[in-house]
Amino acid sequence: MFDVAVFSTLFVTLFVIMDPPGITPIFLALTSGRAAKVQRRMAWQAATVAFCVIALFGLFGKQILGRLHISTPALMIAGGLLLLLVALDLLTGKSEEPTQTKDVNVALVPLGMPLLAGPGAIVSVILAVQHADDAASQVAVWTAIAAIHVVLYLVMRFSLVIIRVIKDGGVVLVTRLAGMMLSALAVQQIINGVTQVVQGS
């Protein structure tokens, strides 16, 4: 009752999109000056918010698409293009890092959304849930979603230790590798979407 291939594909996709190593310096910048207890609570809040947003679209994404009359191939192509833009940001390092805001709980915005639960992750989850046509695939999809959020929480929770181990250079290296993997996934998704359009015409 568990599809390992579905789990690994979605987990890797969400890993390179949400980029746990890359979120470490952003989390530290947004929570700097706060007590360790507060940082731990904000790590939990950010992961929880991201999971709730992702789960919402996973459960009702198909109905939302139906209301808007958006086909799966169109979503795949649009999602592929969106993921490609994210990949280019990861590869070039041009993504903007938000600054700390005292009036807003940064664990909710911008950490929980849109940094973690961004458009790329939402599109990937909607497509994965749509393609999970049996119980084993559904279990694998939701396990992957839960697992990536556990990883995100642990990375933010122990960010001070992680940044000391891999240093800034390690974060940059992992981010660039993630960008390469994500760009390949994005191109494949676009190809799949175009193929479905051609076959359906």
N, C-alpha and C positions, 0 to 999 in steps of 0.2 A: 504493500500500500504506500510506496514511496518511490518517486521517479528521481533518481540521482542526477540524471542529465538535465532535467528541467531545473532542479534546485541549483546545480552548479552554474548553469547558464545565467539564470536570473541573479544569483548572488554575485557573480563576477561583474555582470552588467551594472548592478546597483553599486558595487564597490568602486568601480572606476568613475561612475557618475557622481556619487556622493563624496568620494575621495577622502576617506578617513584620515590618512596621513596629512593631506593638504589642509584639512580643517583644523589641525592642531594649532598652528600659529595664529589662525584667525580667532579661535576660541580663546587663546591666551591673551590676544590683544583686546578682545571685547570684555574679558572678565578681569583684566589686570587691576590691581589695587583692592580687590575684594578678598575676604577671608577664604581660607581653604574650604570651610564648610559651605560657604555660599557658592563657591565654584563647583563643588560636587553637586549641590542642589540644581544649579543651572545646567549642568551636564545632563542630569536626569530629565529636567523639564524640556530641554531642546530635543532630546531623543524621543520623548513621549509625544511632543507636538508633531514632529516629523512622522512618527509612526501613525498617528491618528489621521493626518492628512493623506498619507499614502494609502492607508486602509480604506478611507472614505472613497477615494477614487477607484480602488480595487474592487470595492463592493458595488458601487453605483456608476462606475465609468461607462459601462455599456449602455445604461439607460440614458445617461447624459448625451452620449454620442447619437443614440437613436432619436432623441428629441431634436438634436441639431442637424439630423440627416447627414452625418459624416460617416463615410464608409471606412472599413478597416484598412484597405490599401492606401487611402488618402491619409489616414492617421499614421500609417507606417512611414510613408514618404515624408510627411511633415515632421514626424518624430525623428527620423533619420537626419534630416537637415538640421533640426534643433540640436541633436546630439553631436553633429559635426561641428557646430558653432562652439559647443561646450568643449569639445576636444581641441579645437584650435586655441581656445583660451588657455587650456591646460598646457598645450605644447609651447605657446609663445609667452606664457606667464603674464598676460595682459588683463587677467580678471581683476576687478577692483575689490579691494578688501575694505569692508565697511568699518567706520570708526566707532568708537564707544559712545553710546548715547545714555545720558543719565536718566532721562524721562521715560525710557522704554525698557521693558524687561528684554534684554538682548537674547535671552534663552528662547523667547517666543519669536521675535522678529529682530534681527534677520537670521538668527541661527537656525531655529526650527523650520522656518519658511521665510525666504526662498532658498537659503544656502543648502540645507539638507533636503527638504521636500520641494525640490525645484521642478520645473516643467519636464526636464529630461527623465527624472525618476518617475514622475507621475505617468508619463506616456509609456515608459517601459513596463510599469506594473499593470496598466490597463490592457496592454497587448498580451502580457503573460497570462493574465486571468482569462482573457478571451480565448486564448489558444489552449488553455488547460481544460480538456474535454472529458477527463475522467477523474475519479477520486484520488488516484495516486498523484496525478499532476497537480491537482488543487492543493493537496497536502504539501507537496514540494514547493509550490509557489508561496504559500503563506508561511512555511517554515523559513524560506529564503528571506522573505520580507522581515520576519521577526529576527532572524540571525544577523542581518546587516545592521539593524537598529541596536542590537546588543553590542555589536562591534563598535558602532559609533559612540555609544554611551561609554564603553570601556576606554576608547581612545581619548575622549574628552575628559573622562574621570581621572585618567593617569597621564594627562598631557604634559604635565611638568616633568615627569620621569622620561616620557618618550622623547621630548625635545632635547633632553640632555644626552640621550643615547644616540639618536640618528643625526642630531645637529641640523642646522638650516640646509646644509648641502644635501643631506639625506632626504629631507622633505621635498626639495626641488627635483632630485633624481626620480623619486617615486612618482611625483606628480607628472613628470614628462613621460615616464613609462605608461602611466595610466592614460595619458592623452593619446598615445600611439594606439593602445588597445581600443580605446573608445572610438577613435576615428575609423578603425577597421570595422567595428561593430556597426557604426553609423552608416558606412557605405554599404555593408551587407543588408542592412534594414531597408535602405533606399532601393537596392536591387530587388529585394523580395517584394516590395510594394509595387514597383514598376512591372515586375513579372506577373503579379496577380492582376493588374490592370489590363495588361496585354492579353492574358489568358481569358479574362472575362469579357473582352470586347469581341 
